[in-house]
Amino acid sequence: MLDHRSRCSLTILVVAVTLLVGCRPSSVPIHSSDKPLSKIRVKLVIRFSDHSVDATVGSPIAASDDRSNRDALDDIETEMEIFSGETVHDVLMRLMAEGTVSVDWTGEGETVFVHAIGGVRNRGPGQANWTYRINGELVKKSCGVASMADGDRVEWVFGPVQMN
């Protein structure tokens, strides 16, 4: 027979295991079908300056409060294997969890808004801001709902918004 202390410890252990088994990592999307989730490969690029900006006009981050942060960061380019259905925001969160880059955002789903990547903050209307493209096309919806397909290239760029 188990004494009172052992029974309490065992009960706590059973509850903890039950809770853990019922939880899923945030990087694994929820799906309702019996089909297994497929994995896809995507390329993610984060450019801390828009290289298409004319040097005579000046770098969009030359007057930045975050210039010291930017000087410490190189552009990021990586290939990732993700689950189909994951969003552009999910991929950014994975990079942040790995310690690759910091991300400041608010909202959820269709209201996700990225304020800063790697300490480089949006400047506001008519100035340098973070935008993203999938396969070269500017995406005009929240990264919290934009999904990717196998082989897609997602590029975040800090600079003046260029509408194509």
C-alpha positions in Angstrom: 0.0 0.0 0.0 1.1 3.5 -0.8 1.2 6.0 2.0 -0.6 9.4 1.7 2.5 11.2 0.5 3.2 8.7 -2.2 -0.4 8.7 -3.4 -0.3 12.6 -3.6 2.9 12.4 -5.6 1.5 9.8 -7.9 -1.7 11.8 -8.5 0.3 14.9 -9.3 2.4 12.9 -11.8 -0.6 11.4 -13.5 -2.3 14.9 -13.8 0.9 16.4 -15.2 1.4 13.6 -17.8 -2.3 13.9 -18.8 -1.9 17.7 -19.3 1.3 17.3 -21.3 -0.1 14.6 -23.6 -3.1 16.8 -24.3 -0.9 19.7 -25.4 0.7 20.2 -28.8 3.6 22.3 -29.8 2.5 25.7 -31.3 4.5 24.9 -34.5 2.2 22.0 -35.3 -1.0 23.2 -36.9 -4.4 21.8 -35.8 -6.2 19.9 -38.5 -9.4 17.9 -38.5 -8.9 15.2 -41.1 -7.3 11.8 -40.7 -4.7 12.6 -43.3 -1.2 13.1 -41.9 0.2 16.6 -42.1 2.5 17.0 -45.1 5.8 18.8 -44.8 7.0 21.4 -47.3 10.2 23.3 -47.8 10.2 27.1 -48.0 13.0 29.7 -48.2 12.9 32.6 -45.8 14.8 35.8 -46.4 14.9 38.8 -44.0 16.6 41.9 -45.4 17.3 44.7 -43.0 17.6 47.2 -45.8 15.9 47.5 -49.2 18.8 47.0 -51.5 16.9 48.6 -54.3 16.9 52.0 -52.6 19.2 54.5 -54.4 22.2 55.3 -52.3 21.9 59.0 -53.2 18.5 59.1 -51.5 19.9 57.5 -48.4 19.5 54.2 -46.6 16.1 53.9 -45.0 17.8 53.1 -41.7 20.5 55.7 -41.8 18.6 57.9 -39.3 17.3 55.0 -37.3 17.3 54.8 -33.6 18.0 51.1 -34.1 21.1 51.6 -36.3 23.4 50.0 -33.6 21.1 46.9 -33.6 21.1 46.8 -37.5 24.9 47.0 -37.6 25.0 43.9 -35.5 22.6 42.0 -37.8 23.3 40.5 -41.2 20.5 39.7 -43.6 19.1 36.2 -42.9 18.5 33.6 -45.5 17.4 30.1 -44.6 15.5 27.1 -45.9 13.0 25.5 -43.6 10.9 22.4 -43.5 7.4 23.3 -42.2 4.0 21.7 -42.1 1.6 22.7 -44.9 -0.9 25.2 -43.5 1.6 27.0 -41.3 1.6 30.7 -41.8 4.3 33.3 -42.5 3.9 34.4 -38.9 4.4 30.8 -37.7 7.7 30.7 -39.5 8.8 34.0 -37.9 7.9 32.6 -34.5 9.9 29.5 -35.1 13.0 31.7 -35.9 12.4 33.7 -32.8 12.1 30.5 -30.7 15.4 29.3 -32.1 17.0 32.5 -31.1 17.8 33.5 -34.7 16.0 36.9 -34.6 13.7 38.9 -32.3 10.2 39.8 -33.5 7.8 42.3 -32.0 4.2 41.8 -33.1 0.7 42.2 -31.9 -2.6 40.5 -32.8 -3.6 37.0 -33.8 -4.6 35.5 -37.1 -5.8 38.1 -39.5 -4.9 40.9 -37.1 -1.2 40.0 -36.7 1.0 43.0 -37.3 4.8 42.9 -37.2 6.2 46.1 -35.6 9.9 45.1 -35.6 12.3 42.4 -36.6 15.8 42.1 -35.1 15.2 45.4 -33.2 14.5 47.3 -36.4 11.1 49.0 -36.0 8.6 50.3 -38.5 8.9 54.1 -39.1 5.3 54.8 -40.0 3.3 56.0 -43.1 5.5 57.1 -46.0 8.7 55.9 -44.3 10.6 52.6 -44.0 8.5 49.7 -42.8 8.5 45.9 -42.8 6.7 44.3 -45.7 6.8 40.8 -47.0 6.5 39.1 -50.4 5.8 35.5 -51.4 7.6 34.6 -54.6 8.2 38.3 -55.4 4.6 39.3 -55.0 3.8 41.9 -52.2 1.2 40.3 -49.9 -1.5 42.6 -48.8 -2.9 40.6 -45.9 -1.7 39.7 -42.4 1.2 37.3 -42.1 -1.0 35.6 -39.5 -3.2 34.1 -42.3 -0.8 33.9 -45.3 0.2 30.3 -45.9 2.9 28.9 -48.1 3.3 26.1 -50.7 6.3 23.8 -51.3 9.2 25.8 -52.8 7.9 29.2 -51.9 10.3 32.1 -51.1 9.2 34.4 -48.4 11.1 37.7 -48.2 10.7 40.3 -45.4 12.2 43.7 -46.4 12.7 46.8 -44.3 12.4 49.8 -46.5 9.9 52.1 -48.3 6.8 50.3 -49.3 6.9 49.5 -53.1 3.5 48.4 -54.4 4.9 46.6 -57.5 
